[in-house]
Amino acid sequence: MDVDKTLKEIKKSFFLRMNGETARSMREKGVSYHINWGISLPDLRQMAERYPKDFNLAVALWKEEIRECKILALMLMPPEEMLPELVDIWMEQTHTQELAELSAFYLYQYLDYASVIAFEWIATTNEMKQICGYNILSRLFTKGHEPDERGIQELLDQIIVVLKDDDNTAVKRSAYACLQRFSQLDKSFEMIVRQVMRINNLDFL
């Protein structure tokens, strides 16, 4: 694959799908990118289907300070080629909630070490890492992955801290959604969650 040629082709195709109204709405809601064409996720998924998953193309796309390029990079990166060192770099360069959530959905949940980085990130004070970490775990729980006893305790401890915090609303939503996915794994897990929430005077629906 000629990466430079393909990258130019992809960037040129943005003009045909750009949505200024969507981009403006995102900016007004605080979703800030250097360049944002406002292209919808369904359209980006359709674009990604035209190309094979390719490491070099994904890396080239990610280097562009363009919302659509970064999302396509997530869609086109082969998970088996995504080394931890590169994950660290990409995560450090993730500055929006949208990108953190999409990183978990389109790429990080498929890594062999997904749960390792997820637990590492939810224990940090970095908001984007926390959001991404909880989204990764939510996806893993949805697929039936069960944490061990130590993992359960760590998960609950971190989520309780987040839910008691009056700030970080976005992190709180991600943590609560993760807790719901965890409780749905097994009736015994739901009982544990309800007990822990009750002890900490927190609501759980």
N, C-alpha and C positions, 0 to 999 in steps of 0.2 A: 504493500500500500504506500502510495505517495502521500505522506502525512500532511505536508505543506499544502499540496493541491486540494486534498480533502477538507482541510481546515478552512481554506478560502471558500470552497464550495458551500460548506455548512454556514459560514458567516454570511455569505451572499444570500442564502435562502431565507435568512431571518427577515429580510425586507418584505417577503411575500406573506409572512404570517404575523408581522408586528401588530401590536394592539396598544396604541397610545393611551387609550382610556384606562386599560388595565394597569399599565405601567404607572400612570399618574395616580391611580387609586392606591397602588402599593406604596408609592412614595409618601402619600398622605397618611398612610397607616404606619409609617416608620420602617417599611421594608426597603432598605437602602442598598443599592448596587451601583458600581461605577457606571455601568451601562445596563439598561433593562429594556428589552423590546416588548415585554408584556405578553410573551407567547404562552399559551395555555399548556398545562402538563399533557393533556391528550395529544396535542399537536407535537410536542417534543417527543413523546413516546413513539408517535408515528414516524417522525424524522429518524429516531434512533434505530428503528427497524430496518432502515435502508442500509445500515452499515454493520459489519461484523464487530464483535467485541474485540478491541485491540488496545493493548497497553500503551503504545506510543501515541496513538490518537487521543486516548483518554487524558494522558499527561499533557499533551499539547493543548487540548481543550481547557483543562483546568487552569493552565497558566494565563488564559485570557481573563481579563477583568470584566467579564460579561456574564450576567445571570444565566442565560440560556446555554452558554458554553460549559459552565460549571455543572449544570444539571445533566447535560448530555454526557459529560465526563463520567458522572456517577453511573449512568445507564450503560455506558460502553466499556467501562473498566472490567476486565475479567477478574472475579474475586480471588481466584487461585494465584494471581500474579500481584496482588496487592499486599506488599510487605508491611510489617508494623511500622517501619521507619517512614514510609510514605504516608501511612494513615496518620501518623503524628503530625506530619507537615500539612496535610490537607485539613486536619481538624483545627490546627492553629490558624489556618487561613479561612475558617468558616465563621462568618460574622453575622449571619442572619438566622432567625429561628426557622424560616422556610428551608434553608440549605441544610441546617442541622437535622431536621426531620426527614428530608429527602435523602440525605446521606445514609441514614439508618435504613430507610425503606428500600432504596434501590441498590445499595452496595454493602454496607457494613454488616447487616444481619446475615449475609451469606459467607462471611469470613470464617475460617476454621476456629479462629480465636475470638469470635464475636463476643461471647460472654465475658471473656477476660477483660477486654477493653471497656465493655459496658460497665462492669463493676468498678473498674478503675476510675472511669469518668464520673459516675454518680457520686463518688466520694470526694470529688474536687469542689472548688468554689467557683469554677468557671461555668457560667450559665449555659453557653453553647454545648460544652461537653456534657453537662448534666442532662440537658434536653435530648441530645443525641443518645446518650447512654440509656436513658429510660425508654426511648423509642426503640432502641435495639432490643432491650429486654422484653418489651411488649410484643414485638414481632416473634421473638423466640418462644415466649409463653404461648402465643397464638398457635405456634407450630407444635406445641406439646412438650417443649423442653422444660424439665423440672430441675430447679437448683437443689444442691445438697443442703444439709442442715445449716452449715456455716453460711452458705449463700443466702438462705432464707433469712437468717438473723441479720446479716449485713444489709440485705435489701430493706427489711422492715425498719431497721435502725435509721438508715439514710432517709427513707420516705417520711418517717415520723418527724425528723428534723425539718425537712422541707415543708411539710404540711403545717407545722407550727410557726413557720416564718411568715410574717405579714407581707414580705416583699416577694420578688421573683414569681409573679403570677404565672408566667409561661412555664417555668420549671415545675411549679406546683401542679399545673394541669397535666403535664407529661408524667409526673410521678403518680398522680392519682389514677390516670389511665393505665399505667403500668401495674398498679396495685389491683385494679379491677381484673386485668388479664391474668395476673397471678392467682387471684382468688377463684377464677373460673377453671383453673387446671384440675382442681380436685375439691371435693366437699370439705375435706380436712383442712385444706389450705384456706378455704373461705372462713372456717371456724376460727383459725388462728388469726386471720386478719381482723375479724370482727372483735375478737378478744383484745388484741393489741390496740385497736382503735378505741375501744370502750375504755380501756385503762388510761389512755392518753386524752380522754375527753374529746375525741374527734368523731365526726359523722362518717358513716360509710353506707352508701346506698346499694 
